Amino acid sequence: MSRPVYLKSIVCLGAEDPDFRPVFPPLEARRMSRLLKRAVWTSREALAQAGLPMPDAVVTATDFGSMSQSDAFLGALKQGGDATPKPTNFMQSTHNTIGSLIAIRLGCHGYNATYSHRGQSFRSALCDAWMQIALGDAGSALVGWFDESFPAVGASDRAVSLVLDANPGAALGLITREMLDLDDESLLGTVLEIK
């Protein structure tokens, strides 16, 4: 028997970025990609709106990961010569960097997973978080779907964070098992309708 899973908050960024200065000191912001800043910002906002200081789980989705960082690192390797590739580009190029950074900044030592299944990433992440809560393995989960504009693979900017919880208090609505059968875009549209 599974318990109900409630949507507590959802934060989406469009093409325009918010003011990141209150969240990131200048030195840190300079070393972070735009994708990471957007992911951390939406996550903080979603948790604040949900009134949840710390989730039990952080589950992220990305179709392509940090393509600009991967491209910069591989480009520097290809050029060779005396130029050494920047370690920051390498460290920020893996798909799980996004979820890891969010968890590190929160101090969250709970369950952490990243899904990178183009076209099914968000569904996989939301399904995982839903199951963690429905089965009683977690009481709450921060779920995110993050990608950056990278025309070579047809990726566009996306920064969505939402909070799921077992507690119905102040919930926006219920996340049902049937919703999880939808594809990524349809699922996001359905979740946004709850809001």
Backbone torsions as a table, in degrees:
resi	resn	phi	psi	omega
1	MET	NA	126.4	-179.1
2	SER	-101.8	153.2	179.1
3	ARG	-95.3	158.3	-178.9
4	PRO	-66.0	150.8	178.6
5	VAL	-121.5	127.1	-174.7
6	TYR	-111.5	143.9	172.7
7	LEU	-86.5	122.6	-179.0
8	LYS	-99.6	-33.0	179.7
9	SER	-162.7	158.6	173.7
10	ILE	-148.8	133.4	-179.8
11	VAL	-129.5	126.4	179.4
12	CYS	-124.4	137.9	173.4
13	LEU	-105.7	137.8	173.1
14	GLY	-87.0	-150.2	-178.1
15	ALA	-71.6	-27.4	-178.9
16	GLU	-82.9	139.0	177.6
17	ASP	-90.5	146.7	172.5
18	PRO	-77.0	178.5	175.3
19	ASP	-77.5	110.0	-178.1
20	PHE	-82.3	-13.0	-172.3
21	ARG	-57.0	-37.7	178.4
22	PRO	-68.0	-18.6	-175.7
23	VAL	-97.3	-36.6	-174.4
24	PHE	-121.7	125.2	171.8
25	PRO	-61.2	150.5	-175.6
26	PRO	-52.8	-41.3	-178.8
27	LEU	-64.6	-41.6	178.4
28	GLU	-68.9	-43.5	-178.6
29	ALA	-61.0	-35.6	-178.9
30	ARG	-64.0	-30.3	-177.5
31	ARG	-92.5	-6.6	-177.1
32	MET	-99.5	142.1	174.8
33	SER	-71.9	160.4	177.5
34	ARG	-59.3	-39.9	179.7
35	LEU	-58.4	-46.0	-179.5
36	LEU	-66.1	-40.4	178.6
37	LYS	-63.1	-42.3	179.8
38	ARG	-66.2	-38.8	180.0
39	ALA	-65.1	-47.2	-179.7
40	VAL	-65.6	-42.2	-178.5
41	TRP	-62.6	-49.0	-178.6
42	THR	-65.8	-35.3	178.9
43	SER	-64.1	-45.8	178.2
44	ARG	-61.5	-42.5	-179.9
45	GLU	-65.3	-43.2	-180.0
46	ALA	-62.9	-43.1	178.4
47	LEU	-65.0	-40.7	178.9
48	ALA	-63.9	-44.4	179.0
49	GLN	-63.6	-33.4	179.1
50	ALA	-80.9	-10.9	-176.8
51	GLY	67.7	32.0	-176.8
52	LEU	-117.4	111.2	-179.6
53	PRO	-71.7	-31.3	-176.4
54	MET	-146.6	121.3	175.6
55	PRO	-80.2	159.5	175.0
56	ASP	-78.5	-23.9	-177.2
57	ALA	-143.2	148.6	173.2
58	VAL	-122.8	117.2	-177.7
59	VAL	-127.2	119.4	-176.9
60	THR	-118.1	157.7	178.3
61	ALA	-130.4	142.1	173.4
62	THR	-152.8	133.4	178.7
63	ASP	-76.5	-35.7	-174.4
64	PHE	-129.5	-5.0	-178.8
65	GLY	69.9	-152.6	-177.4
66	SER	-93.5	76.0	-175.7
67	MET	-62.7	-37.7	-178.6
68	SER	-65.2	-36.9	178.4
69	GLN	-69.3	-42.2	177.2
70	SER	-62.2	-43.5	-179.6
71	ASP	-62.6	-43.0	179.4
72	ALA	-65.0	-42.4	-178.8
73	PHE	-66.9	-47.4	-179.4
74	LEU	-67.4	-34.6	176.3
75	GLY	-62.9	-41.6	178.1
76	ALA	-66.5	-37.4	177.0
77	LEU	-64.5	-41.2	-178.3
78	LYS	-65.2	-39.7	-179.4
79	GLN	-68.0	-33.1	177.3
80	GLY	60.2	-135.6	-179.5
81	GLY	67.5	-150.9	-178.4
82	ASP	-80.6	-15.4	-178.2
83	ALA	-73.5	130.3	177.3
84	THR	-98.4	134.6	176.8
85	PRO	-59.7	143.6	-179.8
86	LYS	-71.8	127.8	179.6
87	PRO	-62.1	-29.4	179.0
88	THR	-61.2	-40.8	178.6
89	ASN	-60.9	-40.9	179.0
90	PHE	-67.5	-47.1	-177.2
91	MET	-62.7	-32.1	-178.0
92	GLN	-94.5	6.9	-175.0
93	SER	-90.4	-15.7	-177.0
94	THR	-82.1	152.3	-176.1
95	HIS	-64.1	-34.7	-176.8
96	ASN	-82.6	0.9	177.5
97	THR	-59.3	-38.1	-175.3
98	ILE	-63.3	-56.4	-179.3
99	GLY	-63.0	-36.7	179.7
100	SER	-65.2	-44.2	179.9
101	LEU	-63.3	-42.2	178.5
102	ILE	-59.7	-48.2	-179.6
103	ALA	-63.5	-41.2	179.7
104	ILE	-63.5	-46.1	-179.4
105	ARG	-64.6	-32.4	178.1
106	LEU	-80.5	-23.3	-172.1
107	GLY	77.6	27.0	-177.8
108	CYS	-86.8	118.9	-178.8
109	HIS	-106.0	13.0	-178.9
110	GLY	-84.2	-161.5	-178.4
111	TYR	-57.9	134.7	-180.0
112	ASN	-143.3	124.3	179.4
113	ALA	-143.5	149.8	176.6
114	THR	-125.6	135.9	178.1
115	TYR	-115.7	132.1	178.9
116	SER	-134.7	75.5	179.6
117	HIS	-121.4	91.4	-175.1
118	ARG	-43.7	121.7	-179.6
119	GLY	88.4	-14.3	178.9
120	GLN	-132.6	9.5	-175.6
121	SER	-62.9	-51.7	-177.1
122	PHE	-64.1	-43.6	178.8
123	ARG	-59.1	-44.2	-179.7
124	SER	-63.2	-43.9	-179.6
125	ALA	-66.0	-45.5	-179.2
126	LEU	-65.8	-39.0	178.2
127	CYS	-63.5	-43.3	179.0
128	ASP	-61.7	-49.8	-179.3
129	ALA	-62.3	-41.7	179.0
130	TRP	-59.5	-45.4	-179.9
131	MET	-66.0	-39.1	178.3
132	GLN	-56.8	-42.4	-178.3
133	ILE	-78.8	-46.9	-177.4
134	ALA	-59.1	-35.6	-178.5
135	LEU	-89.0	-3.1	177.2
136	GLY	85.9	10.3	178.2
137	ASP	-79.9	-18.4	177.4
138	ALA	-146.2	150.9	176.6
139	GLY	-94.7	-24.7	-179.0
140	SER	-150.5	158.0	178.5
141	ALA	-148.7	138.7	171.2
142	LEU	-97.1	121.7	-178.6
143	VAL	-117.3	136.3	179.2
144	GLY	-136.9	152.9	175.5
145	TRP	-132.0	114.1	-171.3
146	PHE	-133.3	129.2	172.4
147	ASP	-147.7	160.5	178.8
148	GLU	-119.8	157.2	179.2
149	SER	-65.1	122.9	177.7
150	PHE	-150.4	91.3	-172.0
151	PRO	-55.7	-29.3	-176.4
152	ALA	-59.6	-28.0	179.4
153	VAL	-116.3	5.9	178.2
154	GLY	77.3	21.2	179.6
155	ALA	-85.8	148.0	176.4
156	SER	-129.3	164.7	-178.4
157	ASP	-61.0	134.2	175.6
158	ARG	-151.9	130.0	174.4
159	ALA	-145.5	103.2	-178.5
160	VAL	-130.1	128.2	174.5
161	SER	-129.9	139.0	176.9
162	LEU	-142.7	157.4	-179.9
163	VAL	-116.8	128.8	174.3
164	LEU	-109.2	148.6	-176.4
165	ASP	-153.0	152.7	176.3
166	ALA	-81.7	-18.8	-178.1
167	ASN	-84.9	124.9	-177.8
168	PRO	-76.9	-11.8	-177.8
169	GLY	-57.5	128.8	178.5
170	ALA	58.5	26.4	179.9
171	ALA	-75.5	147.7	174.4
172	LEU	-79.0	-29.2	-178.9
173	GLY	171.8	-177.3	-176.5
174	LEU	-100.3	137.7	171.5
175	ILE	-98.7	115.6	-176.3
176	THR	-97.7	159.8	177.7
177	ARG	-60.6	-36.0	-178.4
178	GLU	-64.3	-32.3	178.5
179	MET	-61.2	-31.6	-173.8
180	LEU	-73.9	-3.1	176.2
181	ASP	-87.3	-5.2	-178.2
182	LEU	-81.1	158.9	173.4
183	ASP	-74.5	170.0	-173.5
184	ASP	-52.1	-54.6	-175.6
185	GLU	-64.4	-42.9	178.8
186	SER	-65.4	-38.6	179.4
187	LEU	-64.7	-44.8	177.9
188	LEU	-60.8	-43.8	178.3
189	GLY	-60.0	-41.1	179.4
190	THR	-66.4	-42.1	178.8
191	VAL	-66.3	-39.2	178.5
192	LEU	-64.9	-30.4	177.6
193	GLU	-66.4	-28.7	177.4
194	ILE	-64.3	-38.7	-177.1
195	LYS	-60.7	NA	NA
